[in-house]
Amino acid sequence: MEINKIDQQTLALLHKAFEIVLEQNNVTYNKIGIAEDGEQLLFLYEGKDEKVHVFNWSKTSSIGVSIGVLAQSVLMPIIPHLRLLS
């Protein structure tokens, strides 16, 4: 499914896709979230340190991209960092 607009349903699907990518890469977490902040989308990650770490990317770069591809492209560069936090 390609992203045509950012709405609550899209954010929920992104959340699930992020969970799948984290599980596939053996990254544990207490909580994760996806949120909008103006022209940015935010990935909120809480690991074992119980602090919320925020990673952001451009909302416009997400339009026309499949949800799975977006989850991979956002998370794969930060997986090593997330493993340190998990």
Backbone as XML, in Angstrom:
<?xml version="1.0"?>
<chain id="A" units="angstrom">
  <residue number="1" name="MET">
    <atom name="N" x="0.832" y="-1.177" z="0.000"/>
    <atom name="CA" x="0.000" y="0.000" z="0.000"/>
    <atom name="C" x="0.880" y="1.245" z="0.000"/>
  </residue>
  <residue number="2" name="GLU">
    <atom name="N" x="0.671" y="2.104" z="-0.981"/>
    <atom name="CA" x="1.409" y="3.355" z="-1.039"/>
    <atom name="C" x="0.701" y="4.424" z="-0.215"/>
  </residue>
  <residue number="3" name="ILE">
    <atom name="N" x="1.479" y="5.294" z="0.370"/>
    <atom name="CA" x="0.935" y="6.372" z="1.177"/>
    <atom name="C" x="0.497" y="7.493" z="0.248"/>
  </residue>
  <residue number="4" name="ASN">
    <atom name="N" x="-0.782" y="7.859" z="0.322"/>
    <atom name="CA" x="-1.320" y="8.961" z="-0.468"/>
    <atom name="C" x="-1.522" y="10.204" z="0.376"/>
  </residue>
  <residue number="5" name="LYS">
    <atom name="N" x="-1.793" y="9.999" z="1.669"/>
    <atom name="CA" x="-1.976" y="11.103" z="2.600"/>
    <atom name="C" x="-1.620" y="10.611" z="3.989"/>
  </residue>
  <residue number="6" name="ILE">
    <atom name="N" x="-1.318" y="11.544" z="4.843"/>
    <atom name="CA" x="-0.996" y="11.196" z="6.225"/>
    <atom name="C" x="-2.247" y="11.466" z="7.064"/>
  </residue>
  <residue number="7" name="ASP">
    <atom name="N" x="-2.845" y="10.391" z="7.546"/>
    <atom name="CA" x="-4.005" y="10.491" z="8.423"/>
    <atom name="C" x="-3.840" y="9.457" z="9.534"/>
  </residue>
  <residue number="8" name="GLN">
    <atom name="N" x="-4.815" y="9.349" z="10.405"/>
    <atom name="CA" x="-4.703" y="8.425" z="11.545"/>
    <atom name="C" x="-4.562" y="6.973" z="11.102"/>
  </residue>
  <residue number="9" name="GLN">
    <atom name="N" x="-5.271" y="6.585" z="10.054"/>
    <atom name="CA" x="-5.159" y="5.210" z="9.564"/>
    <atom name="C" x="-3.752" y="4.931" z="9.037"/>
  </residue>
  <residue number="10" name="THR">
    <atom name="N" x="-3.188" y="5.878" z="8.311"/>
    <atom name="CA" x="-1.823" y="5.718" z="7.798"/>
    <atom name="C" x="-0.827" y="5.627" z="8.943"/>
  </residue>
  <residue number="11" name="LEU">
    <atom name="N" x="-0.990" y="6.478" z="9.951"/>
    <atom name="CA" x="-0.084" y="6.437" z="11.101"/>
    <atom name="C" x="-0.178" y="5.096" z="11.826"/>
  </residue>
  <residue number="12" name="ALA">
    <atom name="N" x="-1.383" y="4.546" z="11.935"/>
    <atom name="CA" x="-1.555" y="3.239" z="12.585"/>
    <atom name="C" x="-0.870" y="2.136" z="11.777"/>
  </residue>
  <residue number="13" name="LEU">
    <atom name="N" x="-0.998" y="2.187" z="10.453"/>
    <atom name="CA" x="-0.337" y="1.200" z="9.605"/>
    <atom name="C" x="1.188" y="1.343" z="9.671"/>
  </residue>
  <residue number="14" name="LEU">
    <atom name="N" x="1.668" y="2.571" z="9.714"/>
    <atom name="CA" x="3.108" y="2.798" z="9.860"/>
    <atom name="C" x="3.606" y="2.230" z="11.185"/>
  </residue>
  <residue number="15" name="HIS">
    <atom name="N" x="2.838" y="2.440" z="12.248"/>
    <atom name="CA" x="3.202" y="1.923" z="13.567"/>
    <atom name="C" x="3.387" y="0.407" z="13.498"/>
  </residue>
  <residue number="16" name="LYS">
    <atom name="N" x="2.433" y="-0.274" z="12.879"/>
    <atom name="CA" x="2.519" y="-1.733" z="12.761"/>
    <atom name="C" x="3.731" y="-2.145" z="11.927"/>
  </residue>
  <residue number="17" name="ALA">
    <atom name="N" x="3.980" y="-1.434" z="10.833"/>
    <atom name="CA" x="5.139" y="-1.743" z="9.986"/>
    <atom name="C" x="6.445" y="-1.533" z="10.756"/>
  </residue>
  <residue number="18" name="PHE">
    <atom name="N" x="6.512" y="-0.490" z="11.562"/>
    <atom name="CA" x="7.714" y="-0.257" z="12.367"/>
    <atom name="C" x="7.897" y="-1.382" z="13.378"/>
  </residue>
  <residue number="19" name="GLU">
    <atom name="N" x="6.821" y="-1.835" z="14.003"/>
    <atom name="CA" x="6.915" y="-2.964" z="14.941"/>
    <atom name="C" x="7.498" y="-4.190" z="14.248"/>
  </residue>
  <residue number="20" name="ILE">
    <atom name="N" x="7.021" y="-4.466" z="13.042"/>
    <atom name="CA" x="7.490" y="-5.640" z="12.291"/>
    <atom name="C" x="8.974" y="-5.526" z="11.989"/>
  </residue>
  <residue number="21" name="VAL">
    <atom name="N" x="9.410" y="-4.371" z="11.518"/>
    <atom name="CA" x="10.835" y="-4.181" z="11.188"/>
    <atom name="C" x="11.690" y="-4.331" z="12.444"/>
  </residue>
  <residue number="22" name="LEU">
    <atom name="N" x="11.248" y="-3.776" z="13.556"/>
    <atom name="CA" x="12.010" y="-3.912" z="14.804"/>
    <atom name="C" x="12.093" y="-5.368" z="15.233"/>
  </residue>
  <residue number="23" name="GLU">
    <atom name="N" x="10.985" y="-6.097" z="15.152"/>
    <atom name="CA" x="10.986" y="-7.522" z="15.509"/>
    <atom name="C" x="11.926" y="-8.308" z="14.603"/>
  </residue>
  <residue number="24" name="GLN">
    <atom name="N" x="11.881" y="-8.044" z="13.303"/>
    <atom name="CA" x="12.732" y="-8.752" z="12.354"/>
    <atom name="C" x="14.216" y="-8.508" z="12.622"/>
  </residue>
  <residue number="25" name="ASN">
    <atom name="N" x="14.529" y="-7.373" z="13.216"/>
    <atom name="CA" x="15.914" y="-7.023" z="13.495"/>
    <atom name="C" x="16.287" y="-7.192" z="14.964"/>
  </residue>
  <residue number="26" name="ASN">
    <atom name="N" x="15.433" y="-7.907" z="15.705"/>
    <atom name="CA" x="15.684" y="-8.226" z="17.110"/>
    <atom name="C" x="15.961" y="-6.995" z="17.971"/>
  </residue>
  <residue number="27" name="VAL">
    <atom name="N" x="15.183" y="-5.946" z="17.751"/>
    <atom name="CA" x="15.291" y="-4.736" z="18.555"/>
    <atom name="C" x="14.091" y="-4.701" z="19.496"/>
  </residue>
  <residue number="28" name="THR">
    <atom name="N" x="14.379" y="-4.725" z="20.791"/>
    <atom name="CA" x="13.304" y="-4.681" z="21.778"/>
    <atom name="C" x="13.010" y="-3.232" z="22.163"/>
  </residue>
  <residue number="29" name="TYR">
    <atom name="N" x="11.844" y="-3.009" z="22.719"/>
    <atom name="CA" x="11.440" y="-1.658" z="23.122"/>
    <atom name="C" x="10.360" y="-1.760" z="24.177"/>
  </residue>
  <residue number="30" name="ASN">
    <atom name="N" x="10.215" y="-0.694" z="24.958"/>
    <atom name="CA" x="9.096" y="-0.599" z="25.886"/>
    <atom name="C" x="7.874" y="-0.091" z="25.148"/>
  </residue>
  <residue number="31" name="LYS">
    <atom name="N" x="8.056" y="1.016" z="24.408"/>
    <atom name="CA" x="6.973" y="1.619" z="23.635"/>
    <atom name="C" x="7.559" y="2.255" z="22.391"/>
  </residue>
  <residue number="32" name="ILE">
    <atom name="N" x="6.739" y="2.299" z="21.333"/>
    <atom name="CA" x="7.086" y="3.073" z="20.155"/>
    <atom name="C" x="5.850" y="3.853" z="19.720"/>
  </residue>
  <residue number="33" name="GLY">
    <atom name="N" x="6.068" y="4.865" z="18.921"/>
    <atom name="CA" x="4.955" y="5.639" z="18.403"/>
    <atom name="C" x="5.345" y="6.347" z="17.126"/>
  </residue>
  <residue number="34" name="ILE">
    <atom name="N" x="4.347" y="6.702" z="16.350"/>
    <atom name="CA" x="4.521" y="7.496" z="15.140"/>
    <atom name="C" x="3.605" y="8.709" z="15.301"/>
  </residue>
  <residue number="35" name="ALA">
    <atom name="N" x="4.132" y="9.906" z="15.045"/>
    <atom name="CA" x="3.328" y="11.118" z="15.211"/>
    <atom name="C" x="3.677" y="12.138" z="14.132"/>
  </residue>
  <residue number="36" name="GLU">
    <atom name="N" x="2.772" y="13.080" z="13.950"/>
    <atom name="CA" x="2.997" y="14.206" z="13.036"/>
    <atom name="C" x="3.430" y="15.417" z="13.845"/>
  </residue>
  <residue number="37" name="ASP">
    <atom name="N" x="4.313" y="16.212" z="13.254"/>
    <atom name="CA" x="4.715" y="17.477" z="13.849"/>
    <atom name="C" x="4.984" y="18.449" z="12.711"/>
  </residue>
  <residue number="38" name="GLY">
    <atom name="N" x="3.959" y="19.156" z="12.304"/>
    <atom name="CA" x="4.094" y="20.072" z="11.169"/>
    <atom name="C" x="4.406" y="19.305" z="9.896"/>
  </residue>
  <residue number="39" name="GLU">
    <atom name="N" x="5.530" y="19.626" z="9.290"/>
    <atom name="CA" x="5.942" y="18.971" z="8.043"/>
    <atom name="C" x="6.808" y="17.740" z="8.293"/>
  </residue>
  <residue number="40" name="GLN">
    <atom name="N" x="6.920" y="17.326" z="9.548"/>
    <atom name="CA" x="7.741" y="16.175" z="9.912"/>
    <atom name="C" x="6.881" y="15.026" z="10.427"/>
  </residue>
  <residue number="41" name="LEU">
    <atom name="N" x="7.381" y="13.828" z="10.239"/>
    <atom name="CA" x="6.840" y="12.660" z="10.927"/>
    <atom name="C" x="7.875" y="12.263" z="11.957"/>
  </residue>
  <residue number="42" name="LEU">
    <atom name="N" x="7.416" y="11.786" z="13.098"/>
    <atom name="CA" x="8.306" y="11.432" z="14.200"/>
    <atom name="C" x="8.167" y="9.964" z="14.556"/>
  </residue>
  <residue number="43" name="PHE">
    <atom name="N" x="9.293" y="9.319" z="14.779"/>
    <atom name="CA" x="9.327" y="7.972" z="15.327"/>
    <atom name="C" x="9.771" y="8.133" z="16.773"/>
  </residue>
  <residue number="44" name="LEU">
    <atom name="N" x="8.919" y="7.753" z="17.694"/>
    <atom name="CA" x="9.199" y="7.866" z="19.121"/>
    <atom name="C" x="9.550" y="6.475" z="19.650"/>
  </residue>
  <residue number="45" name="TYR">
    <atom name="N" x="10.684" y="6.378" z="20.314"/>
    <atom name="CA" x="11.191" y="5.091" z="20.765"/>
    <atom name="C" x="11.558" y="5.174" z="22.241"/>
  </residue>
  <residue number="46" name="GLU">
    <atom name="N" x="11.010" y="4.253" z="23.027"/>
    <atom name="CA" x="11.383" y="4.147" z="24.434"/>
    <atom name="C" x="12.015" y="2.784" z="24.652"/>
  </residue>
  <residue number="47" name="GLY">
    <atom name="N" x="13.268" y="2.789" z="25.042"/>
    <atom name="CA" x="13.998" y="1.549" z="25.292"/>
    <atom name="C" x="14.157" y="1.305" z="26.774"/>
  </residue>
  <residue number="48" name="LYS">
    <atom name="N" x="15.198" y="0.554" z="27.107"/>
    <atom name="CA" x="15.405" y="0.172" z="28.504"/>
    <atom name="C" x="15.749" y="1.348" z="29.414"/>
  </residue>
  <residue number="49" name="ASP">
    <atom name="N" x="16.237" y="2.458" z="28.830"/>
    <atom name="CA" x="16.564" y="3.620" z="29.646"/>
    <atom name="C" x="15.331" y="4.432" z="30.040"/>
  </residue>
  <residue number="50" name="GLU">
    <atom name="N" x="14.154" y="4.033" z="29.525"/>
    <atom name="CA" x="12.866" y="4.657" z="29.822"/>
    <atom name="C" x="12.797" y="6.121" z="29.402"/>
  </residue>
  <residue number="51" name="LYS">
    <atom name="N" x="13.690" y="6.530" z="28.512"/>
    <atom name="CA" x="13.635" y="7.863" z="27.925"/>
    <atom name="C" x="13.069" y="7.730" z="26.521"/>
  </residue>
  <residue number="52" name="VAL">
    <atom name="N" x="12.368" y="8.764" z="26.077"/>
    <atom name="CA" x="11.821" y="8.755" z="24.728"/>
    <atom name="C" x="12.836" y="9.392" z="23.787"/>
  </residue>
  <residue number="53" name="HIS">
    <atom name="N" x="13.222" y="8.649" z="22.775"/>
    <atom name="CA" x="14.147" y="9.126" z="21.755"/>
    <atom name="C" x="13.324" y="9.411" z="20.506"/>
  </residue>
  <residue number="54" name="VAL">
    <atom name="N" x="13.588" y="10.543" z="19.871"/>
    <atom name="CA" x="12.789" y="10.992" z="18.739"/>
    <atom name="C" x="13.659" y="11.034" z="17.481"/>
  </residue>
  <residue number="55" name="PHE">
    <atom name="N" x="13.148" y="10.413" z="16.424"/>
    <atom name="CA" x="13.799" y="10.411" z="15.120"/>
    <atom name="C" x="12.780" y="10.963" z="14.131"/>
  </residue>
  <residue number="56" name="ASN">
    <atom name="N" x="13.179" y="11.925" z="13.309"/>
    <atom name="CA" x="12.201" y="12.529" z="12.416"/>
    <atom name="C" x="12.632" y="12.455" z="10.956"/>
  </residue>
  <residue number="57" name="TRP">
    <atom name="N" x="11.637" y="12.569" z="10.083"/>
    <atom name="CA" x="11.867" y="12.619" z="8.649"/>
    <atom name="C" x="10.753" y="13.437" z="8.018"/>
  </residue>
  <residue number="58" name="SER">
    <atom name="N" x="10.964" y="13.835" z="6.776"/>
    <atom name="CA" x="10.026" y="14.704" z="6.074"/>
    <atom name="C" x="8.748" y="13.973" z="5.709"/>
  </residue>
  <residue number="59" name="LYS">
    <atom name="N" x="7.631" y="14.605" z="6.017"/>
    <atom name="CA" x="6.326" y="14.043" z="5.679"/>
    <atom name="C" x="6.176" y="13.932" z="4.157"/>
  </residue>
  <residue number="60" name="THR">
    <atom name="N" x="6.633" y="14.938" z="3.421"/>
    <atom name="CA" x="6.459" y="14.928" z="1.965"/>
    <atom name="C" x="7.260" y="13.803" z="1.306"/>
  </residue>
  <residue number="61" name="SER">
    <atom name="N" x="8.368" y="13.394" z="1.913"/>
    <atom name="CA" x="9.146" y="12.293" z="1.333"/>
    <atom name="C" x="8.452" y="10.947" z="1.512"/>
  </residue>
  <residue number="62" name="SER">
    <atom name="N" x="7.399" y="10.901" z="2.320"/>
    <atom name="CA" x="6.671" y="9.660" z="2.566"/>
    <atom name="C" x="5.545" y="9.420" z="1.567"/>
  </residue>
  <residue number="63" name="ILE">
    <atom name="N" x="5.106" y="10.470" z="0.902"/>
    <atom name="CA" x="3.994" y="10.352" z="-0.051"/>
    <atom name="C" x="4.460" y="9.580" z="-1.288"/>
  </residue>
  <residue number="64" name="GLY">
    <atom name="N" x="3.662" y="8.590" z="-1.688"/>
    <atom name="CA" x="3.983" y="7.777" z="-2.855"/>
    <atom name="C" x="4.881" y="6.586" z="-2.570"/>
  </residue>
  <residue number="65" name="VAL">
    <atom name="N" x="5.251" y="6.408" z="-1.320"/>
    <atom name="CA" x="6.128" y="5.304" z="-0.909"/>
    <atom name="C" x="5.274" y="4.253" z="-0.209"/>
  </residue>
  <residue number="66" name="SER">
    <atom name="N" x="5.601" y="2.993" z="-0.403"/>
    <atom name="CA" x="4.844" y="1.955" z="0.300"/>
    <atom name="C" x="5.200" y="1.987" z="1.790"/>
  </residue>
  <residue number="67" name="ILE">
    <atom name="N" x="4.259" y="1.577" z="2.597"/>
    <atom name="CA" x="4.438" y="1.612" z="4.049"/>
    <atom name="C" x="5.626" y="0.751" z="4.480"/>
  </residue>
  <residue number="68" name="GLY">
    <atom name="N" x="5.750" y="-0.434" z="3.919"/>
    <atom name="CA" x="6.864" y="-1.315" z="4.284"/>
    <atom name="C" x="8.215" y="-0.740" z="3.897"/>
  </residue>
  <residue number="69" name="VAL">
    <atom name="N" x="8.296" y="-0.168" z="2.711"/>
    <atom name="CA" x="9.550" y="0.443" z="2.249"/>
    <atom name="C" x="9.912" y="1.633" z="3.135"/>
  </residue>
  <residue number="70" name="LEU">
    <atom name="N" x="8.923" y="2.422" z="3.496"/>
    <atom name="CA" x="9.171" y="3.575" z="4.362"/>
    <atom name="C" x="9.693" y="3.122" z="5.724"/>
  </residue>
  <residue number="71" name="ALA">
    <atom name="N" x="9.066" y="2.123" z="6.308"/>
    <atom name="CA" x="9.516" y="1.620" z="7.607"/>
    <atom name="C" x="10.964" y="1.143" z="7.529"/>
  </residue>
  <residue number="72" name="GLN">
    <atom name="N" x="11.286" y="0.417" z="6.480"/>
    <atom name="CA" x="12.662" y="-0.060" z="6.297"/>
    <atom name="C" x="13.631" y="1.107" z="6.129"/>
  </residue>
  <residue number="73" name="SER">
    <atom name="N" x="13.273" y="2.074" z="5.287"/>
    <atom name="CA" x="14.198" y="3.167" z="4.991"/>
    <atom name="C" x="14.423" y="4.078" z="6.193"/>
  </residue>
  <residue number="74" name="VAL">
    <atom name="N" x="13.420" y="4.226" z="7.046"/>
    <atom name="CA" x="13.591" y="5.049" z="8.248"/>
    <atom name="C" x="14.385" y="4.294" z="9.307"/>
  </residue>
  <residue number="75" name="LEU">
    <atom name="N" x="14.067" y="3.027" z="9.506"/>
    <atom name="CA" x="14.656" y="2.290" z="10.631"/>
    <atom name="C" x="16.040" y="1.703" z="10.365"/>
  </residue>
  <residue number="76" name="MET">
    <atom name="N" x="16.297" y="1.211" z="9.169"/>
    <atom name="CA" x="17.559" y="0.503" z="8.944"/>
    <atom name="C" x="18.796" y="1.343" z="9.287"/>
  </residue>
  <residue number="77" name="PRO">
    <atom name="N" x="18.839" y="2.628" z="8.956"/>
    <atom name="CA" x="20.029" y="3.404" z="9.342"/>
    <atom name="C" x="20.201" y="3.580" z="10.849"/>
  </residue>
  <residue number="78" name="ILE">
    <atom name="N" x="19.121" y="3.473" z="11.614"/>
    <atom name="CA" x="19.223" y="3.698" z="13.056"/>
    <atom name="C" x="19.158" y="2.409" z="13.883"/>
  </residue>
  <residue number="79" name="ILE">
    <atom name="N" x="19.040" y="1.266" z="13.237"/>
    <atom name="CA" x="18.969" y="-0.016" z="13.968"/>
    <atom name="C" x="20.160" y="-0.194" z="14.911"/>
  </residue>
  <residue number="80" name="PRO">
    <atom name="N" x="21.400" y="0.073" z="14.488"/>
    <atom name="CA" x="22.516" y="-0.093" z="15.452"/>
    <atom name="C" x="22.347" y="0.771" z="16.697"/>
  </residue>
  <residue number="81" name="HIS">
    <atom name="N" x="21.885" y="1.985" z="16.522"/>
    <atom name="CA" x="21.654" y="2.878" z="17.663"/>
    <atom name="C" x="20.527" y="2.352" z="18.553"/>
  </residue>
  <residue number="82" name="LEU">
    <atom name="N" x="19.454" y="1.872" z="17.918"/>
    <atom name="CA" x="18.321" y="1.346" z="18.688"/>
    <atom name="C" x="18.726" y="0.111" z="19.477"/>
  </residue>
  <residue number="83" name="ARG">
    <atom name="N" x="19.603" y="-0.706" z="18.929"/>
    <atom name="CA" x="20.060" y="-1.904" z="19.665"/>
    <atom name="C" x="20.785" y="-1.509" z="20.949"/>
  </residue>
  <residue number="84" name="LEU">
    <atom name="N" x="21.535" y="-0.408" z="20.894"/>
    <atom name="CA" x="22.217" y="0.065" z="22.090"/>
    <atom name="C" x="21.232" y="0.537" z="23.155"/>
  </residue>
  <residue number="85" name="LEU">
    <atom name="N" x="20.088" y="1.045" z="22.712"/>
    <atom name="CA" x="19.079" y="1.537" z="23.630"/>
    <atom name="C" x="18.145" y="0.451" z="24.146"/>
  </residue>
  <residue number="86" name="SER">
    <atom name="N" x="18.106" y="-0.701" z="23.462"/>
    <atom name="CA" x="17.141" y="-1.740" z="23.828"/>
    <atom name="C" x="17.663" y="-2.657" z="24.916"/>
  </residue>
</chain>
